[in-house]
Amino acid sequence: MTFYVTTPIYYVNDVPHIGHAYTTIACDILSRFHKLKGEETFFLTGTDEHGQKVEKASNLKNQDTQNFVDEMSKSFRDLVPFLGCDIDDFIRTTENRHKKAAQFLWNKLKNNNQIYLSNYEGWYSIRDEAFYLENELKKVNDSFIAPSGSPVEWVKEESFFFKLSSWEDKLIKYYEKNQDSILPKSRYNEVLSFIKGGLKDLSISRTTFKWGIKVPEEDNHVMYVWIDALCNYLTAINYPDEDNHNFKTFWPGVHVVGKDILRFHAVYWPAFLMAADIQPPKKIFAHGWWTNEGQKISKSLGNIINPYDIINQYGLDQIRFFLFREVPFGNDGDFSKDAIALRVNADLSNNLGNLIQRISSFIVKNSDSKVLKPKRFNQNDEKLLELFKKNFDNYLNHMNLFQIDRALKNIFEYLSEVNAYVDTEAPWSLKNSNQERMKDVLYIVTILTIRCSVLLFPIIPSSIKNILKIYNLSIENFNYEKINNFFPDYLKLNKPSPIFPRIEL
Ligand code: ME8
């Protein structure tokens, strides 16, 4: 099995904010999860650098456009390691490899008789880089605005068109057969009803500006930024070399996107691909939208959340955890400082952190820093071990369905059971009366805490690396296939230092 996961490539008209960080972290979690399942993974992110929106932003800064995109792209690239994300490639649409791939795809569509020249006349939103029909727009005062709230302008120019309308039936058939290819289900229904509402041919080139990839053999036309952008997912795995290892191994991939750009990924992209004799994506997951203390995040409201500020304030894993534990992946979420503190304190500091702290310091102090595999397990031990298996199965099911919040909830419910076991077995009260049983209890709690930590690794990798160091272990020692059999003969512990300090409200 292989797993190719992509983020949208982000527009470089502005620096990244928490919304971009959210999608990138989501893909990192999924990629790490699949790697621990033993799959070969490829995780791609990057920047979308062409089109009018980006050109306009560079003009506003009075900067040469190439210099501008170089600088802005770097701010997205630098953010990746800061977010603790382990990517396999970072793609930029201004790279030569990408220009070549996009032009190859264009020629393929042209040779397959999917493109024709005509005139476009209609509404266009630069902010969304999208064409709209008049009946999709809202009238506010005397002007029209897009469903996203963006302004639109009337455009009239010669344009190449893609025969999207001829793909309507094939897309419907494809989606009716592949019902889990768009998640969550509500998004699948939305896409299917959009397609059933009728598809019009799509304008795929522009002539009124130059900042884009040239249409092959057509000097006046640059490609519409979305056909250029979507092609990045192929470029990065070496398209057009379809015999290449990466293309053969990883396509079709999984696209994680915000709900704002679902239509481009679930309607236009599969149609382009099928029209170019390439398989459509394996899956498209559309997640929800973050607001800040109840308000839409926007530059004009001045409430953009800078990922550097928030992570420096609360800690990387604290934020990664909050984002994916607090809100079901797929739903909208609200970023609130009180919610971060409550969530981190309850789960990371109290439930997991305290358990590790009190048990491992007790082992260091009272059991010569060691735990040994018990000769036998009693009924309570067996019950807790069995419960782990059940929770692990649930965790796998949830993660396979992108239900990261439910997978996490599962682990923390289990950790509460482990804490309850510690309270019942009370190893400290066995110190003088039954050393052997005390040691057995310490062993059980230790290995189960380690197993839970390994399940948490995709979400909070750097903290888990530190936790594993307490036990002289490293994540490379683990894969999920063998986790139920993790019964080491012997573990030597190091003195722990607190991992998740409480956040003051
Ligand atoms: O759309 N909440 O780029 P973009 C959650 N270049 N996610 C958010 C968010 C928020 N408030 N704000 C942004 C583009 N995002 C195109 C994509 S792909 C071939 C081309 C995330 O810079 C979310 O993933 O506008 C959304 O889809 C993406 O950033 C939009 O990034």
Residues whose N, C-alpha, C, O or C-beta is under 5 A from the ligand:
A	BS01	ME8	P8 I9 Y10 Y11 G19 H20 T23 D48 A229 L230 V257 G258 I261 G288 W289 W290 I297
